[in-house]
Each structure stands twice: as C-alpha cells, then as structure tokens.
Amino acid sequence: MNNQLKVCLTPALLPLYNAEDYIVVIIDIFRATTSICYGIENGATAIIPVSEVEECIAYREKESAYLVAAERDGEIVAGFDFGNSPFSYTKEKVAGKTIVLTTTNGTHALHLSRKAKKIVIGSFLNLTSLCAWLKVQNENILLVCSGWKGNFNLEDTLFAGAVVDQLKSGDFSTDDPAIAANDLYQIAKDDLDGYLKKTSHSERLKKLGIEKDIEFCLKVDLTTAIPVLEGDSLVNLQ
C-alpha cells in the first residue's frame, strides 16, 4: 500500500486527521517557519515554540540567557527581543542561543500537531532538503498549513503544493487538498512573489512596512537545515 501524502489546509481541520499516523510538516511561510529554518541554519542551539506570550515570559524568568520572541498580528510584542521577521534570526544574533518563540499562527499549529510521529518545519528556504528527507522516510506525511487565525491562506497552501510537486512521483497516494495545492503551485511557481502579492497576509505585512520580509520568505533553497521537534525544542535534524 502506498504511503499517504495529505494536506491539512488549516489547523481548524486537524481534528479530521490522526496526527499520530503521520510525519507532520508545519508550514507558516509568512513568517514563522521561514524564520525558524533560517535561525537553525544560522546556528541557533534550539528554538522553543510556545503558544502564549505568558509562556515566553516564564521561560525568560527561569533562564535569563534565553532570547524571547513574540509576534501577534504581524507585530513584535512590546518588551520582547524580537518577533518573527527572518532578519532577526541572523548568525550574529542567534548563533549559540536558545530562543523561545510564540506567533499568531505557526506555533499554534505546531502545538495542535504534537501527537505526530515526528514534527518538522518547512519553508521555501529548505524546500529541496526537506523533500529529499521526506522521500526516504517511508511514512505517511501530513502537510499542516498554519493559515491565518484558523482560516485558509494562499501562501502556506502554495508551499504545500511545492512539496507535493516534488514528492508526487514517489510512492504516495494524495488527497484532494494535496491535488488542489499542487494545482495552485503549478499556476504560481514561475512568479511566486507576483502571485502572492495579492494575499491578505502580504497586505498586512506591507502595511507594517516590511515588504522585504515577504521577498525573503519566498527565496528557494537558501538553507539546508531541517528543524525537528525534540521534546519541547526545535533543533537541527541530524
């Protein structure tokens, strides 16, 4: 029997899947999973994803050496070291550091998926290395799009389609959301930035004056690191 390759279009649909039967790939292109991949590539020791701002504060009170990052509605939460812009996760800032991170969508989707066989992080930055690893796992795969506050979004679905495009020639059976995501990717793949300019999240980020973040989040294969959840921490897959 073929392994399954499925796409969960929003965390609100996760109850329809038995996460424990899958390797789960968490996707939050604008911007959490992009920043996580970039941070791990740039030598962050670990990134600890938490659901609430208060959990970030508790970690900092417990260990002052931690960097704390919190984003809500696209903006840095006051009093935190940074939010989820990938430009905050450079070597100079994160190498050798442990970061505690909470975001509006990505960390929420991750916590809802914690029963999975394994959780890894996907972004355009690590697309090829992620897909190469997934191809040889001989496991069911569930691509979880973080969406926006429980709703569908284009950018995460488009990335899911890019993964399906690389894996579809393998020994996988796909569901309708995976087929739709791949069809969407075929429309957009030659001009990702142009296609995604119309997304609601890119409009939110533009209003915050951070168009450069959008452009960066669509860079393909800038990194090879695959962040994986080990206990409570995201670390580089060995």
C-alpha positions in Angstrom: 0.0 0.0 0.0 1.3 3.5 -0.8 2.1 5.9 2.0 -0.3 8.8 2.2 0.6 12.4 1.4 -2.1 14.7 2.7 -2.6 18.5 3.1 -4.4 20.0 6.1 -5.4 23.4 4.7 -5.9 25.0 8.2 -5.3 24.0 11.8 -9.1 24.1 12.3 -9.3 20.9 10.2 -6.7 19.0 12.2 -9.4 17.0 14.1 -10.1 15.3 10.8 -6.7 13.6 10.9 -5.0 11.2 13.2 -1.7 13.1 13.6 -0.1 10.1 15.3 -0.2 8.3 12.0 2.0 10.9 10.2 5.2 12.8 10.0 3.8 16.3 10.2 5.4 19.3 8.4 4.4 22.6 9.9 4.1 25.4 7.3 3.8 29.2 8.1 5.6 30.9 5.2 4.8 34.5 6.3 6.9 34.2 8.6 7.3 31.8 11.5 8.6 28.7 9.7 10.8 30.7 7.4 12.4 32.4 10.5 12.8 29.1 12.3 14.6 27.5 9.3 16.8 30.5 9.0 17.6 30.6 12.7 18.5 26.9 12.9 20.6 27.2 9.8 22.4 30.2 11.4 23.4 28.2 14.4 20.6 28.7 17.0 21.1 25.9 19.5 17.3 25.5 19.8 14.0 27.3 19.2 11.3 26.5 21.8 7.9 27.1 20.3 5.2 28.1 22.9 1.5 29.0 22.4 1.2 32.1 24.6 3.1 35.2 25.4 3.0 34.4 29.1 4.9 31.2 28.4 7.7 33.2 26.8 7.9 35.5 29.8 8.0 32.4 32.1 11.0 31.0 30.2 12.9 34.3 30.4 12.3 34.5 34.2 13.6 30.9 34.5 16.7 31.4 32.3 17.8 34.9 31.6 20.2 33.8 28.8 17.2 32.8 26.6 16.2 35.2 23.8 12.4 35.7 23.7 10.5 36.3 20.5 6.8 37.1 20.3 4.6 38.2 17.4 0.9 39.0 17.3 -1.0 40.2 14.2 2.4 40.7 12.4 4.0 42.9 15.1 6.6 42.4 17.8 5.0 42.2 21.2 6.3 45.1 23.4 9.2 44.1 25.7 10.5 41.2 23.6 13.9 40.8 21.9 12.3 40.4 18.5 9.3 38.9 16.7 9.2 36.5 13.7 11.0 38.5 11.0 13.6 36.3 9.4 16.1 39.3 9.6 16.1 38.8 13.3 17.5 35.3 13.0 20.9 36.1 11.6 24.1 34.4 12.7 25.2 37.5 14.6 22.0 37.4 16.7 21.2 33.8 17.2 24.3 31.6 16.9 24.7 29.5 20.1 21.5 30.9 21.5 18.2 29.3 22.6 15.1 31.3 21.5 11.6 31.0 22.9 9.1 31.9 20.3 5.4 32.4 20.1 3.5 33.6 17.0 -0.1 34.1 15.9 -0.4 31.0 13.7 2.7 28.8 13.3 3.4 27.9 16.9 -0.4 27.3 17.4 -0.5 24.8 14.5 2.6 23.0 15.9 1.1 22.6 19.4 -2.1 21.2 17.8 0.1 18.6 16.0 2.1 17.4 18.9 0.8 13.8 18.8 2.5 13.3 15.4 5.2 10.6 14.9 7.6 13.4 14.2 7.2 17.2 13.6 9.5 19.0 11.1 9.4 22.6 9.9 9.1 23.6 6.2 9.6 26.7 4.3 10.7 27.7 0.8 14.2 28.2 2.3 14.6 24.5 2.9 12.3 23.1 0.3 14.6 20.7 -1.6 16.4 19.4 1.5 13.1 18.8 3.3 11.6 16.9 0.3 14.7 14.8 -0.1 14.5 13.7 3.5 10.7 13.1 3.3 11.1 10.9 0.2 13.2 8.3 2.1 11.2 8.1 5.4 8.6 5.5 4.2 6.0 7.2 6.4 2.6 8.9 5.9 3.1 12.7 5.6 0.7 15.4 6.6 1.5 19.0 5.5 -0.2 21.3 8.0 -0.8 24.8 6.7 -0.9 27.3 9.6 -3.3 29.7 7.8 -4.4 32.9 9.5 -6.3 32.6 12.8 -7.8 29.2 11.8 -8.6 30.2 8.2 -7.2 29.1 4.9 -4.4 31.2 3.3 -2.7 31.1 -0.1 1.0 31.2 0.8 1.0 28.1 3.1 -1.1 26.1 0.6 1.2 27.1 -2.2 4.2 25.8 -0.3 2.3 22.6 0.4 1.8 22.3 -3.3 5.5 22.7 -3.9 6.2 19.8 -1.6 3.6 17.7 -3.3 5.1 18.5 -6.6 8.5 17.1 -5.5 7.0 14.0 -3.9 4.2 13.0 -6.2 6.5 10.9 -8.4 7.2 8.7 -5.3 5.2 6.0 -3.6 2.5 8.3 -2.2 -1.3 8.5 -2.5 -2.6 12.0 -2.4 -5.9 13.5 -1.1 -8.0 16.3 -2.8 -6.4 19.1 -0.8 -2.9 17.9 -1.9 -4.0 17.8 -5.5 -5.5 21.3 -5.2 -2.4 22.6 -3.5 -0.2 21.2 -6.3 -2.5 22.7 -9.0 -2.2 26.1 -7.3 1.6 25.7 -7.2 1.6 25.0 -11.0 -0.2 28.3 -11.6 2.2 30.3 -9.3 5.6 28.6 -9.5 7.1 30.8 -12.2 6.4 34.0 -10.3 5.8 33.2 -6.6 6.3 36.8 -5.5 3.9 38.2 -8.1 1.2 35.6 -7.4 1.4 36.1 -3.6 1.3 39.9 -3.8 -2.5 39.5 -3.7 -2.6 37.6 -0.4 -4.3 39.1 2.6 -1.2 38.4 4.8 1.2 40.1 2.4 -1.1 43.1 2.5 -1.0 43.1 6.3 2.8 42.9 6.2 3.0 45.7 3.6 1.0 48.0 6.0 3.7 47.3 8.6 6.4 48.4 6.1 8.1 45.0 5.9 7.8 44.1 2.2 11.5 42.8 2.4 10.3 40.0 4.7 7.9 38.8 2.1 10.6 38.8 -0.6 12.9 36.9 1.7 10.3 34.3 2.7 10.0 33.3 -1.0 13.7 32.5 -1.5 14.0 28.9 -2.5 16.8 26.6 -1.1 18.7 29.3 0.8 19.2 26.8 3.6 19.6 23.0 4.1 18.7 22.8 7.8 15.6 20.8 8.7 14.3 21.8 12.2 12.7 18.9 14.0 10.9 18.9 17.3 12.8 17.0 20.0 11.0 17.2 23.3 9.9 20.8 23.7 12.6 22.2 21.4 13.2 22.6 17.6 16.7 21.6 16.7 18.6 20.7 13.6 17.8 17.3 12.3 20.8 15.1 12.4 
